[in-house]
């Protein structure tokens, strides 16, 4: 009963607003208005269009201008009210972006209907969310404002995770499938956080609310002859600048053994402390043990446990000594030994612990799951690169606490244009 009364009240409010806006013909600014192409656009009467608002559907009549030169048409009122790109009012568009950042397009449509009584189709949700994500991605490239305080120690992590792609997006690309083909593209995730908090044992813990994300499916490489940074390097630098990463008295970069991570670190932050994520190293040691001694062997578990203890104590030579007898018969053992040799300077865990530094917080793994996995890697999902990047940008903005600032800038731009 209460819901029915509420909806009736909203419908009445919608009709009142509709009548008020349609009675205002001040958007007719004369027989001509300048078009975006520079030529004059001619007034062609008032055109009607239905917009979905928080009150319900609104049927608005707006002055319409058409340019004979470029064959484009526009309504000044749509521009002034921020309705030009969507048939959703800004309030509904904001709700649509917020829900689509967190759940699927289908679930977003259902939530908007159930919780707000707003009818936005699944296809409308997708178009609006991806368009907003594209706006956020563009805004993120030009608006690099400082956010948050600089802590005594700042951490920056980089990691990659596969995003399921449409077949057209991976055609001809090498991948990990048995036939050598690819089903995914790698989204590269940049994470910045602080860890001044300590647990009961005095070990550093990630500070609540300190983590921010930025990510995209993009290249980490640039031609050797190019003076420009790669797309990824530019993204990392923007996120580091927002957080004042290099302004901290001490700053560290964490990552796995991927070459692109440490190449980017060396290019952008040559003075940073480099730490190979300890959890990733232990995973590698367990995988190597299974390769040498068998996946179900108790000896493999014992061997890996001993190597992990040596790792914590900084006894890398002992690990290499234990690996050496197996390198001729196990490619995994040889690979692991080379991995340790190349990253030995990043694996000084005893020293890092003595300095109170994080060496494995789970932030990187959790970041890939929180930002990418729980939204873009659900059953049956397949993305285009642009679609995935737009939703990643939208979701990253929400999870990093930047969506409100973006929305304020967006709203202000329409007020200025009006």
Kinemage of the C-alpha trace (Angstrom):
@kinemage 1
@onewidth
@group {chain A} dominant
@subgroup {mainchain}
@vectorlist {calphas} color= white
{ca unk a 1} P 0.000 0.000 0.000
{ca unk a 2} L 2.770 2.419 0.963
{ca unk a 3} L 4.723 1.568 -2.199
{ca unk a 4} L 1.669 2.194 -4.389
{ca unk a 5} L 1.061 5.546 -2.679
{ca unk a 6} L 4.694 6.508 -3.136
{ca unk a 7} L 4.627 5.675 -6.828
{ca unk a 8} L 1.422 7.643 -7.310
{ca unk a 9} L 2.999 10.645 -5.610
{ca unk a 10} L 6.061 10.358 -7.845
{ca unk a 11} L 3.894 10.189 -10.959
{ca unk a 12} L 2.058 13.345 -9.907
{ca unk a 13} L 5.367 15.085 -9.250
{ca unk a 14} L 6.653 13.954 -12.655
{ca unk a 15} L 3.581 15.398 -14.418
{ca unk a 16} L 3.964 18.694 -12.562
{ca unk a 17} L 7.653 18.947 -13.495
{ca unk a 18} L 6.875 17.943 -17.064
{ca unk a 19} L 4.255 20.691 -17.400
{ca unk a 20} L 6.580 23.280 -15.884
{ca unk a 21} L 9.477 22.450 -18.211
{ca unk a 22} L 7.286 22.246 -21.312
{ca unk a 23} L 5.718 25.611 -20.516
{ca unk a 24} L 9.175 27.198 -20.557
{ca unk a 25} L 10.112 27.956 -24.171
{ca unk a 26} L 13.168 30.081 -23.374
{ca unk a 27} L 15.379 27.409 -24.959
{ca unk a 28} L 14.261 28.830 -28.313
{ca unk a 29} L 17.159 31.241 -28.788
{ca unk a 30} L 16.209 32.573 -32.206
{ca unk a 31} L 16.085 31.290 -35.766
{ca unk a 32} L 19.761 30.263 -35.748
{ca unk a 33} L 22.406 28.948 -33.350
{ca unk a 34} L 26.057 28.129 -34.077
{ca unk a 35} L 26.693 24.422 -34.670
{ca unk a 36} L 29.789 22.640 -33.416
{ca unk a 37} L 31.119 22.547 -36.984
{ca unk a 38} L 31.131 26.361 -37.103
{ca unk a 39} L 28.164 26.746 -39.459
{ca unk a 40} L 24.728 28.091 -38.419
{ca unk a 41} L 22.043 25.599 -37.398
{ca unk a 42} L 18.411 26.442 -38.190
{ca unk a 43} L 15.481 26.219 -35.765
{ca unk a 44} L 13.175 23.344 -36.785
{ca unk a 45} L 10.444 23.506 -34.161
{ca unk a 46} L 9.964 21.713 -30.885
{ca unk a 47} L 10.721 17.988 -30.696
{ca unk a 48} L 9.388 15.621 -28.056
{ca unk a 49} L 11.457 12.975 -26.267
{ca unk a 50} L 10.870 10.811 -23.188
{ca unk a 51} L 13.524 10.794 -20.464
{ca unk a 52} L 13.697 8.469 -17.462
{ca unk a 53} L 13.939 10.470 -14.230
{ca unk a 54} L 13.915 9.628 -10.525
{ca unk a 55} L 10.243 10.646 -10.596
{ca unk a 56} L 9.444 8.423 -13.555
{ca unk a 57} L 9.220 9.075 -17.311
{ca unk a 58} L 9.217 12.723 -18.423
{ca unk a 59} L 7.969 13.710 -21.906
{ca unk a 60} L 9.759 16.927 -22.726
{ca unk a 61} L 9.336 19.262 -25.671
{ca unk a 62} L 12.586 20.985 -26.622
{ca unk a 63} L 13.660 23.501 -29.231
{ca unk a 64} L 15.476 21.644 -32.010
{ca unk a 65} L 18.153 23.051 -34.319
{ca unk a 66} L 19.515 21.339 -37.429
{ca unk a 67} L 22.719 22.058 -39.330
{ca unk a 68} L 22.489 21.577 -43.090
{ca unk a 69} L 26.262 21.631 -43.404
{ca unk a 70} L 27.118 18.637 -41.198
{ca unk a 71} L 23.594 17.172 -40.988
{ca unk a 72} L 23.720 17.215 -37.184
{ca unk a 73} L 20.912 18.272 -34.879
{ca unk a 74} L 20.832 19.360 -31.256
{ca unk a 75} L 18.582 20.689 -28.525
{ca unk a 76} L 20.018 23.495 -26.339
{ca unk a 77} L 17.960 22.349 -23.349
{ca unk a 78} L 19.454 18.848 -23.541
{ca unk a 79} L 22.913 20.380 -23.371
{ca unk a 80} L 21.982 22.640 -20.458
{ca unk a 81} L 20.416 19.823 -18.417
{ca unk a 82} L 23.071 17.210 -19.188
{ca unk a 83} L 20.635 15.122 -21.235
{ca unk a 84} L 22.399 15.291 -24.579
{ca unk a 85} L 24.024 11.860 -24.587
{ca unk a 86} L 21.410 9.771 -22.770
{ca unk a 87} L 17.656 9.438 -22.344
{ca unk a 88} L 18.371 9.344 -18.596
{ca unk a 89} L 18.364 12.373 -16.326
{ca unk a 90} L 21.628 13.023 -14.426
{ca unk a 91} L 20.158 11.554 -11.230
{ca unk a 92} L 19.211 8.288 -12.923
{ca unk a 93} L 22.477 8.228 -14.860
{ca unk a 94} L 24.408 8.526 -11.610
{ca unk a 95} L 22.455 5.681 -10.023
{ca unk a 96} L 22.952 3.574 -13.148
{ca unk a 97} L 26.709 4.137 -13.096
{ca unk a 98} L 26.904 3.315 -9.392
{ca unk a 99} L 25.039 0.028 -9.700
{ca unk a 100} L 26.758 -1.062 -12.929
{ca unk a 101} L 30.147 -0.489 -11.317
{ca unk a 102} L 29.306 -3.095 -8.701
{ca unk a 103} L 27.097 -5.724 -10.364
{ca unk a 104} L 26.207 -6.968 -13.848
{ca unk a 105} L 24.110 -4.945 -16.272
{ca unk a 106} L 21.170 -7.317 -15.745
{ca unk a 107} L 21.391 -7.018 -11.963
{ca unk a 108} L 21.750 -3.234 -12.228
{ca unk a 109} L 18.550 -2.953 -14.243
{ca unk a 110} L 16.686 -5.088 -11.697
{ca unk a 111} L 18.063 -3.114 -8.733
{ca unk a 112} L 17.088 0.224 -10.242
{ca unk a 113} L 13.538 -1.055 -10.706
{ca unk a 114} L 13.276 -2.706 -7.295
{ca unk a 115} L 14.899 -0.042 -5.124
{ca unk a 116} L 14.173 3.187 -6.991
{ca unk a 117} L 11.200 2.327 -9.195
{ca unk a 118} L 13.219 3.452 -12.218
{ca unk a 119} L 12.880 1.623 -15.529
{ca unk a 120} L 16.262 1.331 -17.235
{ca unk a 121} L 16.646 -1.556 -19.653
{ca unk a 122} L 19.683 -3.820 -19.615
{ca unk a 123} L 20.922 -2.348 -22.888
{ca unk a 124} L 20.457 1.190 -21.537
{ca unk a 125} L 22.434 0.274 -18.422
{ca unk a 126} L 25.261 -1.095 -20.539
{ca unk a 127} L 25.403 1.920 -22.866
{ca unk a 128} L 25.230 4.410 -20.011
{ca unk a 129} L 27.774 2.608 -17.823
{ca unk a 130} L 30.301 2.173 -20.615
{ca unk a 131} L 29.880 5.789 -21.728
{ca unk a 132} L 30.384 7.015 -18.162
{ca unk a 133} L 33.438 4.788 -17.850
{ca unk a 134} L 34.861 6.329 -21.029
{ca unk a 135} L 34.272 9.813 -19.553
{ca unk a 136} L 35.989 8.782 -16.323
{ca unk a 137} L 38.963 7.333 -18.217
{ca unk a 138} L 39.347 10.601 -20.147
{ca unk a 139} L 38.928 12.672 -16.975
{ca unk a 140} L 41.490 10.513 -15.177
{ca unk a 141} L 44.099 11.325 -17.809
{ca unk a 142} L 43.782 15.090 -17.389
{ca unk a 143} L 42.767 15.494 -13.747
{ca unk a 144} L 45.624 14.349 -11.520
{ca unk a 145} L 44.755 16.004 -8.237
{ca unk a 146} L 46.387 14.996 -4.966
{ca unk a 147} L 44.205 12.853 -2.759
{ca unk a 148} L 44.914 11.751 0.793
{ca unk a 149} L 47.887 12.357 3.037
{ca unk a 150} L 51.417 11.216 2.338
{ca unk a 151} L 52.381 8.542 4.877
{ca unk a 152} L 55.901 7.875 6.196
{ca unk a 153} L 55.957 4.798 3.949
{ca unk a 154} L 53.987 4.493 0.713
{ca unk a 155} L 53.473 1.274 -1.239
{ca unk a 156} L 52.734 0.834 -4.929
{ca unk a 157} L 51.938 -2.547 -6.419
{ca unk a 158} L 51.505 -3.769 -9.974
{ca unk a 159} L 49.904 -7.006 -11.121
{ca unk a 160} L 48.082 -8.467 -14.102
{ca unk a 161} L 44.975 -10.602 -14.488
{ca unk a 162} L 43.206 -12.056 -17.519
{ca unk a 163} L 39.842 -10.714 -18.658
{ca unk a 164} L 37.634 -13.015 -20.808
{ca unk a 165} L 37.371 -11.561 -24.293
{ca unk a 166} L 35.123 -11.882 -27.313
{ca unk a 167} L 36.674 -14.050 -29.998
{ca unk a 168} L 37.259 -11.084 -32.289
{ca unk a 169} L 39.415 -9.435 -29.619
{ca unk a 170} L 41.843 -12.360 -29.318
{ca unk a 171} L 41.939 -13.589 -32.925
{ca unk a 172} L 45.499 -14.456 -33.859
{ca unk a 173} L 46.889 -13.767 -30.386
{ca unk a 174} L 49.062 -16.329 -28.612
{ca unk a 175} L 47.682 -17.631 -25.343
{ca unk a 176} L 47.645 -20.372 -22.755
{ca unk a 177} L 45.029 -22.643 -24.355
{ca unk a 178} L 46.178 -26.151 -25.373
{ca unk a 179} L 46.196 -25.075 -29.028
{ca unk a 180} L 48.214 -21.965 -28.223
{ca unk a 181} L 45.301 -19.578 -28.697
{ca unk a 182} L 44.119 -16.919 -26.241
{ca unk a 183} L 40.774 -16.400 -24.565
{ca unk a 184} L 41.767 -13.477 -22.382
{ca unk a 185} L 43.612 -10.175 -22.467
{ca unk a 186} L 45.649 -9.001 -19.493
{ca unk a 187} L 44.396 -6.077 -17.450
{ca unk a 188} L 47.305 -4.432 -15.668
{ca unk a 189} L 46.392 -3.178 -12.201
{ca unk a 190} L 48.150 -0.385 -10.286
{ca unk a 191} L 47.494 -0.213 -6.551
{ca unk a 192} L 48.698 2.345 -3.995
{ca unk a 193} L 48.241 1.967 -0.250
{ca unk a 194} L 49.726 2.657 3.172
{ca unk a 195} L 50.419 0.297 6.077
{ca unk a 196} L 51.206 2.278 9.204
{ca unk a 197} L 48.926 0.058 11.307
{ca unk a 198} L 50.407 -2.942 13.139
{ca unk a 199} L 48.944 -6.279 14.192
{ca unk a 200} L 49.433 -7.945 17.597
{ca unk a 201} L 52.875 -9.149 16.530
{ca unk a 202} L 53.956 -5.709 15.364
{ca unk a 203} L 53.772 -6.565 11.668
{ca unk a 204} L 52.543 -3.866 9.257
{ca unk a 205} L 48.894 -4.023 8.173
{ca unk a 206} L 47.170 -2.184 5.353
{ca unk a 207} L 45.469 0.946 6.655
{ca unk a 208} L 41.680 0.825 6.127
{ca unk a 209} L 40.534 3.142 3.360
{ca unk a 210} L 44.063 3.814 2.112
{ca unk a 211} L 43.944 1.760 -1.077
{ca unk a 212} L 43.307 3.172 -4.554
{ca unk a 213} L 43.245 1.466 -7.946
{ca unk a 214} L 43.839 2.256 -11.582
{ca unk a 215} L 43.818 -0.353 -14.336
{ca unk a 216} L 43.273 -1.052 -18.013
{ca unk a 217} L 44.008 -3.532 -20.771
{ca unk a 218} L 46.925 -1.642 -22.286
{ca unk a 219} L 50.526 -2.017 -23.335
{ca unk a 220} L 53.472 -1.820 -20.969
{ca unk a 221} L 55.884 -1.512 -23.892
{ca unk a 222} L 57.025 1.406 -25.995
{ca unk a 223} L 59.470 1.396 -28.946
{ca unk a 224} L 63.114 1.735 -27.955
{ca unk a 225} L 63.377 4.779 -30.212
{ca unk a 226} L 60.337 6.491 -28.654
{ca unk a 227} L 60.756 9.347 -26.217
{ca unk a 228} L 57.250 8.748 -24.886
{ca unk a 229} L 56.349 6.466 -22.021
{ca unk a 230} L 54.096 3.467 -22.524
{ca unk a 231} L 50.387 3.756 -21.744
{ca unk a 232} L 50.917 1.715 -18.599
{ca unk a 233} L 53.860 3.841 -17.432
{ca unk a 234} L 51.748 6.971 -17.828
{ca unk a 235} L 48.964 5.357 -15.775
{ca unk a 236} L 51.370 4.321 -13.012
{ca unk a 237} L 52.859 7.811 -12.902
{ca unk a 238} L 49.433 9.455 -12.648
{ca unk a 239} L 48.393 7.220 -9.755
{ca unk a 240} L 51.708 7.782 -7.984
{ca unk a 241} L 51.322 11.533 -8.427
{ca unk a 242} L 47.783 11.520 -7.015
{ca unk a 243} L 48.978 9.763 -3.891
{ca unk a 244} L 52.278 11.629 -3.455
{ca unk a 245} L 54.093 8.295 -3.706
{ca unk a 246} L 57.622 9.634 -4.231
{ca unk a 247} L 57.104 12.437 -1.706
{ca unk a 248} L 57.081 9.920 1.141
{ca unk a 249} L 60.285 9.559 3.179
{ca unk a 250} L 60.247 5.896 2.146
{ca unk a 251} L 58.460 4.271 -0.777
{ca unk a 252} L 58.396 0.712 -2.061
{ca unk a 253} L 57.144 -1.122 -5.134
{ca unk a 254} L 55.782 -4.671 -4.818
{ca unk a 255} L 55.102 -7.113 -7.619
{ca unk a 256} L 55.639 -10.644 -8.888
{ca unk a 257} L 58.439 -11.631 -11.239
{ca unk a 258} L 56.942 -10.143 -14.418
{ca unk a 259} L 59.538 -8.178 -16.339
{ca unk a 260} L 57.124 -5.361 -17.245
{ca unk a 261} L 56.659 -4.540 -13.553
{ca unk a 262} L 60.338 -4.043 -12.825
{ca unk a 263} L 61.065 -2.355 -16.150
{ca unk a 264} L 58.347 0.177 -15.359
{ca unk a 265} L 59.644 0.591 -11.808
{ca unk a 266} L 63.190 1.202 -13.004
{ca unk a 267} L 61.962 3.774 -15.512
{ca unk a 268} L 59.716 5.735 -13.153
{ca unk a 269} L 61.026 5.122 -9.625
{ca unk a 270} L 64.730 4.257 -9.714
{ca unk a 271} L 65.088 5.138 -6.008
{ca unk a 272} L 62.194 2.971 -4.820
{ca unk a 273} L 62.695 -0.078 -2.630
{ca unk a 274} L 61.853 -3.098 -4.795
{ca unk a 275} L 60.167 -6.061 -3.106
{ca unk a 276} L 59.152 -9.296 -4.791
{ca unk a 277} L 55.807 -10.297 -3.319
{ca unk a 278} L 56.667 -13.003 -0.784
{ca unk a 279} L 53.372 -14.832 -1.197
{ca unk a 280} L 54.080 -15.213 -4.917
{ca unk a 281} L 57.568 -16.603 -4.208
{ca unk a 282} L 56.139 -19.190 -1.815
{ca unk a 283} L 53.597 -20.219 -4.439
{ca unk a 284} L 56.489 -20.732 -6.845
{ca unk a 285} L 58.382 -22.868 -4.332
{ca unk a 286} L 55.347 -25.089 -3.697
{ca unk a 287} L 54.746 -25.474 -7.419
{ca unk a 288} L 58.395 -26.398 -7.941
{ca unk a 289} L 58.244 -28.962 -5.128
{ca unk a 290} L 55.250 -30.636 -6.754
{ca unk a 291} L 57.032 -30.709 -10.085
{ca unk a 292} L 60.097 -32.371 -8.549
{ca unk a 293} L 58.484 -34.754 -6.063
{ca unk a 294} L 54.880 -35.171 -7.209
{ca unk a 295} L 51.680 -33.209 -6.652
{ca unk a 296} L 50.372 -35.437 -3.837
{ca unk a 297} L 53.688 -36.297 -2.226
{ca unk a 298} L 54.208 -35.597 1.470
{ca unk a 299} L 57.876 -35.115 0.646
{ca unk a 300} L 56.911 -32.258 -1.666
{ca unk a 301} L 55.047 -30.514 1.166
{ca unk a 302} L 57.987 -30.977 3.531
{ca unk a 303} L 60.478 -29.770 0.931
{ca unk a 304} L 58.397 -26.660 0.151
{ca unk a 305} L 57.845 -25.863 3.847
{ca unk a 306} L 61.565 -26.007 4.497
{ca unk a 307} L 62.326 -23.770 1.496
{ca unk a 308} L 59.706 -21.234 2.603
{ca unk a 309} L 61.267 -21.075 6.080
{ca unk a 310} L 64.660 -20.479 4.470
{ca unk a 311} L 63.093 -17.741 2.367
{ca unk a 312} L 61.747 -15.964 5.471
{ca unk a 313} L 65.184 -16.173 7.089
{ca unk a 314} L 66.898 -14.733 4.029
{ca unk a 315} L 68.780 -17.974 3.235
{ca unk a 316} L 68.561 -17.792 -0.540
{ca unk a 317} L 71.790 -19.755 -0.975
{ca unk a 318} L 70.241 -22.671 0.885
{ca unk a 319} L 67.266 -22.659 -1.490
{ca unk a 320} L 69.558 -22.584 -4.533
{ca unk a 321} L 71.624 -25.423 -3.034
{ca unk a 322} L 68.448 -27.515 -2.608
{ca unk a 323} L 67.329 -26.771 -6.168
{ca unk a 324} L 70.617 -27.444 -7.949
{ca unk a 325} L 70.492 -31.300 -7.906
{ca unk a 326} L 67.125 -31.201 -9.689
{ca unk a 327} L 67.827 -28.645 -12.419
{ca unk a 328} L 68.996 -31.212 -14.963
{ca unk a 329} L 65.850 -33.336 -14.619
{ca unk a 330} L 63.236 -30.675 -13.849
{ca unk a 331} L 62.628 -27.630 -16.042
{ca unk a 332} L 60.569 -26.140 -13.216
{ca unk a 333} L 63.519 -26.393 -10.800
{ca unk a 334} L 65.836 -24.715 -13.321
{ca unk a 335} L 63.259 -21.999 -13.905
{ca unk a 336} L 62.847 -21.448 -10.162
{ca unk a 337} L 66.595 -21.121 -9.623
{ca unk a 338} L 66.867 -18.536 -12.407
{ca unk a 339} L 63.863 -16.727 -10.925
{ca unk a 340} L 65.615 -16.467 -7.547
{ca unk a 341} L 68.883 -15.338 -9.126
{ca unk a 342} L 67.235 -12.546 -11.117
{ca unk a 343} L 65.169 -11.295 -8.186
{ca unk a 344} L 67.579 -11.890 -5.297
{ca unk a 345} L 67.884 -8.169 -4.494
{ca unk a 346} L 64.092 -7.992 -4.166
{ca unk a 347} L 63.950 -10.992 -1.822
{ca unk a 348} L 65.856 -9.677 1.217
{ca unk a 349} L 62.891 -10.435 3.443
{ca unk a 350} L 64.727 -10.607 6.763
{ca unk a 351} L 66.110 -7.110 6.128
{ca unk a 352} L 62.735 -5.814 4.939
{ca unk a 353} L 61.032 -7.207 8.049
{ca unk a 354} L 63.626 -5.591 10.288
{ca unk a 355} L 62.809 -2.279 8.601
{ca unk a 356} L 59.092 -2.747 9.238
{ca unk a 357} L 58.207 -3.062 5.560
{ca unk a 358} L 55.351 -5.022 4.014
{ca unk a 359} L 56.562 -7.929 1.933
{ca unk a 360} L 53.281 -9.693 1.236
{ca unk a 361} L 49.996 -8.151 2.284
{ca unk a 362} L 47.608 -9.795 -0.149
{ca unk a 363} L 46.782 -6.329 -1.514
{ca unk a 364} L 47.883 -7.216 -5.041
{ca unk a 365} L 45.946 -10.480 -5.272
{ca unk a 366} L 42.923 -8.887 -3.611
{ca unk a 367} L 43.153 -5.880 -5.929
{ca unk a 368} L 42.887 -8.048 -9.026
{ca unk a 369} L 39.927 -9.906 -7.549
{ca unk a 370} L 38.129 -6.850 -6.156
{ca unk a 371} L 38.650 -4.538 -9.103
{ca unk a 372} L 38.531 -7.022 -12.006
{ca unk a 373} L 37.514 -10.536 -10.993
{ca unk a 374} L 34.257 -9.992 -9.136
{ca unk a 375} L 32.842 -7.753 -11.868
{ca unk a 376} L 34.389 -8.745 -15.193
{ca unk a 377} L 35.207 -12.450 -14.793
{ca unk a 378} L 31.812 -13.865 -13.939
{ca unk a 379} L 30.372 -16.877 -15.723
{ca unk a 380} L 29.401 -16.219 -19.332
{ca unk a 381} L 30.984 -12.769 -19.554
{ca unk a 382} L 33.002 -11.874 -22.655
{ca unk a 383} L 34.201 -8.348 -23.286
{ca unk a 384} L 35.512 -6.061 -25.947
{ca unk a 385} L 38.695 -4.226 -24.945
{ca unk a 386} L 36.926 -0.860 -24.932
{ca unk a 387} L 33.936 -2.196 -22.980
{ca unk a 388} L 36.143 -3.844 -20.373
{ca unk a 389} L 38.330 -0.754 -19.980
{ca unk a 390} L 35.301 1.492 -19.548
{ca unk a 391} L 33.807 -0.667 -16.789
{ca unk a 392} L 37.233 -1.025 -15.138
{ca unk a 393} L 37.551 2.777 -15.114
{ca unk a 394} L 34.049 3.165 -13.667
{ca unk a 395} L 34.617 0.517 -11.005
{ca unk a 396} L 38.078 1.832 -10.132
{ca unk a 397} L 36.661 5.313 -9.636
{ca unk a 398} L 34.011 3.990 -7.244
{ca unk a 399} L 36.345 1.740 -5.258
{ca unk a 400} L 39.025 4.437 -4.992
{ca unk a 401} L 36.622 7.073 -3.656
{ca unk a 402} L 36.960 9.304 -6.730
{ca unk a 403} L 33.491 8.991 -8.259
{ca unk a 404} L 32.004 11.911 -6.309
{ca unk a 405} L 34.801 14.246 -7.405
{ca unk a 406} L 34.339 13.156 -11.017
{ca unk a 407} L 30.603 13.732 -10.807
{ca unk a 408} L 31.083 17.233 -9.384
{ca unk a 409} L 33.404 18.118 -12.277
{ca unk a 410} L 30.965 16.646 -14.773
{ca unk a 411} L 28.012 18.566 -13.325
{ca unk a 412} L 30.020 21.792 -13.248
{ca unk a 413} L 30.921 21.402 -16.917
{ca unk a 414} L 27.242 21.336 -17.884
{ca unk a 415} L 26.528 24.413 -15.757
{ca unk a 416} L 29.355 26.283 -17.469
{ca unk a 417} L 28.131 25.180 -20.906
{ca unk a 418} L 24.592 26.260 -20.066
